[in-house]
Amino acid sequence: MANIKSQIKRNRQNEKRRQRNKAARSEMKTRTTAVLAAVEAGDDDVEAKLLVAIRRIDKAAANGVIHKNTAARKKSRLVKAVRA
């Protein structure tokens, strides 16, 4: 446990950020899985789910949760799966 005030505060900040990043990652994975499941099932609302997933991926990249190239790769693979 830290004794220094600034480090105690830093630990609190890091924990908040960790929780926020974890939530963003989880939401992104959930939306991505939903798209892939819809593609497998042949649902009609694949396009709508794809847009939501892409929006979540973009938000995660904008907030620094994932790298912008990682976001581009994930979006590319999702679109490729939907188009196939």
C-alpha positions, 0 to 999 in steps of 0.5 A: 500500500502506498504511503505517498499522497500523490500515489494514493490518488494515482491509484484511485485514478488508475482504478477508475480508468481500469473500470472504464476501459474494462466496460468499453472493451466488454461492450465492444466484444458484446456487440462484435459477438452479436454481429457474428452470431447474426451472420451465422444465423442469417438474420435480417438486422445484421447491418444495424448490428454492424453499425452499432458494433463499428460505433463502439469500436470507434468510441473505444479507439477515440478514448484510447482503450484500443489503438486506432489500427486495432480498431481499423482491423476489427472493423475490416474483419467484421465488414468482411464477415458480413459481406461474405 
